[in-house]
Amino acid sequence: MQGVLNDFLAQVRNLALQSKLSPAVGKFYLNIINNTYKGSGWSGIRFM
C-alpha cells in the first residue's frame, strides 16, 4: 500500500506545486500529506 501511495504522490506533486489539481484532488492530496507528516513539524501547505 505504501508503494501505491508514494507513486501517487510522486505523480501529482508537480501538479500540486503548480496549483493545477482539481479542488477534489487537491483536498485529497493535502489530506494525505497532512496525515503522513502529522506530528513531524511539516504541514501539507509547505508542499503546495
mmCIF file of the C-alpha atoms, coordinates in Angstrom:
data_MODEL
# 
_entry.id   MODEL 
# 
loop_
_atom_site.group_PDB 
_atom_site.id 
_atom_site.type_symbol 
_atom_site.label_atom_id 
_atom_site.label_alt_id 
_atom_site.label_comp_id 
_atom_site.label_asym_id 
_atom_site.label_entity_id 
_atom_site.label_seq_id 
_atom_site.pdbx_PDB_ins_code 
_atom_site.Cartn_x 
_atom_site.Cartn_y 
_atom_site.Cartn_z 
_atom_site.occupancy 
_atom_site.B_iso_or_equiv 
_atom_site.pdbx_formal_charge 
_atom_site.auth_seq_id 
_atom_site.auth_comp_id 
_atom_site.auth_asym_id 
_atom_site.auth_atom_id 
_atom_site.pdbx_PDB_model_num 
ATOM 1  C CA . MET A 1 1  ? 0.000   0.000  0.000   1.00 0.00 ? 1  MET A CA 1 
ATOM 2  C CA . GLN A 1 2  ? 2.816   2.419  0.841   1.00 0.00 ? 2  GLN A CA 1 
ATOM 3  C CA . GLY A 1 3  ? 4.274   1.959  -2.641  1.00 0.00 ? 3  GLY A CA 1 
ATOM 4  C CA . VAL A 1 4  ? 0.977   2.902  -4.264  1.00 0.00 ? 4  VAL A CA 1 
ATOM 5  C CA . LEU A 1 5  ? 0.721   5.995  -2.066  1.00 0.00 ? 5  LEU A CA 1 
ATOM 6  C CA . ASN A 1 6  ? 4.284   7.037  -2.878  1.00 0.00 ? 6  ASN A CA 1 
ATOM 7  C CA . ASP A 1 7  ? 3.651   6.550  -6.609  1.00 0.00 ? 7  ASP A CA 1 
ATOM 8  C CA . PHE A 1 8  ? 0.506   8.693  -6.410  1.00 0.00 ? 8  PHE A CA 1 
ATOM 9  C CA . LEU A 1 9  ? 2.291   11.461 -4.509  1.00 0.00 ? 9  LEU A CA 1 
ATOM 10 C CA . ALA A 1 10 ? 5.172   11.441 -6.980  1.00 0.00 ? 10 ALA A CA 1 
ATOM 11 C CA . GLN A 1 11 ? 2.760   11.710 -9.912  1.00 0.00 ? 11 GLN A CA 1 
ATOM 12 C CA . VAL A 1 12 ? 0.746   14.637 -8.555  1.00 0.00 ? 12 VAL A CA 1 
ATOM 13 C CA . ARG A 1 13 ? 3.441   16.596 -6.678  1.00 0.00 ? 13 ARG A CA 1 
ATOM 14 C CA . ASN A 1 14 ? 4.412   18.777 -9.653  1.00 0.00 ? 14 ASN A CA 1 
ATOM 15 C CA . LEU A 1 15 ? 0.771   19.486 -10.465 1.00 0.00 ? 15 LEU A CA 1 
ATOM 16 C CA . ALA A 1 16 ? 0.156   20.402 -6.834  1.00 0.00 ? 16 ALA A CA 1 
ATOM 17 C CA . LEU A 1 17 ? 3.134   22.760 -6.811  1.00 0.00 ? 17 LEU A CA 1 
ATOM 18 C CA . GLN A 1 18 ? 1.720   24.454 -9.909  1.00 0.00 ? 18 GLN A CA 1 
ATOM 19 C CA . SER A 1 19 ? -1.801  24.600 -8.380  1.00 0.00 ? 19 SER A CA 1 
ATOM 20 C CA . LYS A 1 20 ? -3.139  22.528 -11.274 1.00 0.00 ? 20 LYS A CA 1 
ATOM 21 C CA . LEU A 1 21 ? -5.089  19.954 -9.254  1.00 0.00 ? 21 LEU A CA 1 
ATOM 22 C CA . SER A 1 22 ? -8.855  19.930 -9.282  1.00 0.00 ? 22 SER A CA 1 
ATOM 23 C CA . PRO A 1 23 ? -10.352 21.045 -5.955  1.00 0.00 ? 23 PRO A CA 1 
ATOM 24 C CA . ALA A 1 24 ? -11.275 17.453 -5.046  1.00 0.00 ? 24 ALA A CA 1 
ATOM 25 C CA . VAL A 1 25 ? -7.840  16.027 -5.855  1.00 0.00 ? 25 VAL A CA 1 
ATOM 26 C CA . GLY A 1 26 ? -6.140  18.965 -4.141  1.00 0.00 ? 26 GLY A CA 1 
ATOM 27 C CA . LYS A 1 27 ? -8.109  18.303 -0.968  1.00 0.00 ? 27 LYS A CA 1 
ATOM 28 C CA . PHE A 1 28 ? -7.283  14.582 -1.185  1.00 0.00 ? 28 PHE A CA 1 
ATOM 29 C CA . TYR A 1 29 ? -3.580  15.353 -1.745  1.00 0.00 ? 29 TYR A CA 1 
ATOM 30 C CA . LEU A 1 30 ? -3.432  17.747 1.223   1.00 0.00 ? 30 LEU A CA 1 
ATOM 31 C CA . ASN A 1 31 ? -5.226  15.231 3.410   1.00 0.00 ? 31 ASN A CA 1 
ATOM 32 C CA . ILE A 1 32 ? -2.607  12.596 2.559   1.00 0.00 ? 32 ILE A CA 1 
ATOM 33 C CA . ILE A 1 33 ? 0.299   14.999 3.113   1.00 0.00 ? 33 ILE A CA 1 
ATOM 34 C CA . ASN A 1 34 ? -1.084  16.328 6.391   1.00 0.00 ? 34 ASN A CA 1 
ATOM 35 C CA . ASN A 1 35 ? -1.706  12.821 7.743   1.00 0.00 ? 35 ASN A CA 1 
ATOM 36 C CA . THR A 1 36 ? 1.628   11.467 6.514   1.00 0.00 ? 36 THR A CA 1 
ATOM 37 C CA . TYR A 1 37 ? 3.656   14.212 8.193   1.00 0.00 ? 37 TYR A CA 1 
ATOM 38 C CA . LYS A 1 38 ? 1.399   14.652 11.242  1.00 0.00 ? 38 LYS A CA 1 
ATOM 39 C CA . GLY A 1 39 ? 3.439   15.395 14.336  1.00 0.00 ? 39 GLY A CA 1 
ATOM 40 C CA . SER A 1 40 ? 6.650   15.912 12.372  1.00 0.00 ? 40 SER A CA 1 
ATOM 41 C CA . GLY A 1 41 ? 6.512   19.706 12.215  1.00 0.00 ? 41 GLY A CA 1 
ATOM 42 C CA . TRP A 1 42 ? 5.797   19.591 8.483   1.00 0.00 ? 42 TRP A CA 1 
ATOM 43 C CA . SER A 1 43 ? 2.423   20.539 7.105   1.00 0.00 ? 43 SER A CA 1 
ATOM 44 C CA . GLY A 1 44 ? 0.808   19.991 3.730   1.00 0.00 ? 44 GLY A CA 1 
ATOM 45 C CA . ILE A 1 45 ? 0.862   23.673 2.923   1.00 0.00 ? 45 ILE A CA 1 
ATOM 46 C CA . ARG A 1 46 ? 4.669   23.527 2.779   1.00 0.00 ? 46 ARG A CA 1 
ATOM 47 C CA . PHE A 1 47 ? 4.340   21.087 -0.099  1.00 0.00 ? 47 PHE A CA 1 
ATOM 48 C CA . MET A 1 48 ? 1.981   23.281 -2.106  1.00 0.00 ? 48 MET A CA 1 
# 
